[in-house]
């Protein structure tokens, strides 16, 4: 099933703004979230949980890594892969 990318972006931005108090006006598809220090490992785990709930996917602990979650573009690709399983 295809992922609704605008809804995915909105979910990530909402989390960043509401729970982490991060302004997202300048967060683009390739903005580094983890490697830039915008979010830490605890926030990353919470984001994965939100995506599981919102998009009915499973995110194994081993997948909660920078390669899957450092940018919106990487998050979109990861969620799409998981949704296709």
N, C-alpha and C positions, 0 to 999 in steps of 0.2 A: 504494500500500500504506500503510495507517495506521501511524503511528509509535507504539511502545509508550512512552507518556509517562513512566511510572514508571522504565523502563529508561534513558530519555534523562536524566531528572533524576538518577538514580543515577550515570550515567557522568560527568555534569558535576560533581556533588558529589565523586565519587571523585577526579577530576582536581584539583579545588580543594584537597582535603584531602591527598592523597598527594604530589602534585608541587609544589604551591604552599604547603602547610602553612597553609591558610586554614580556620578553623573554619566549618562550614556550618550549624550549628544555627539561626542567625538569618538564613540566606539563604532568602528566600521567592521566589515566582514573579516579583515585581516589584522585587527588590533589584537595584540598579545595580551591575554588576560592573566595567565599564570606566570609566564616567564618575565613579564613586566612588573609583577608584584601586585597587580590590581586585586587578584584573589589568591587566597592561600589554599592549602590542602584541605582544610576543614570545609571551607566554602565550596571547594570543588566537589567534595562528597555530597554536600547538601544539594548542589546544582544537579548532580547525577540523579539523586533521589527525586527531585522535582520533575526532571525529564522522564523518568520512569513512570511516575504517576500521571503526568499530563499526556504522554504520547504512547502509553501502554507498551513500553519496551522493557527489556531487562538489561541492566548495566552491571556486568560482573565486576567485582572489585579490581581484578587484574586489568580491566579496561579503563579505569579512572586514572589516566595518564595524560601528560602534556600532548602527546601525539594525537589524542582524540579530542581534547578539550581546551586547547590554548587559544583558539580563535572561534568566532561565530561560524566561519566557513568550515573549520574542522568539526565543530559540534554538529552542524547541519549534515555533513557527510556521515558522521558516526551514527547519528540518530536514523538517518535514511537506511544505512546498512542494517542496523538492529531491527528496524521496522520491517525490513524485507525478509527476515528470518522466519 
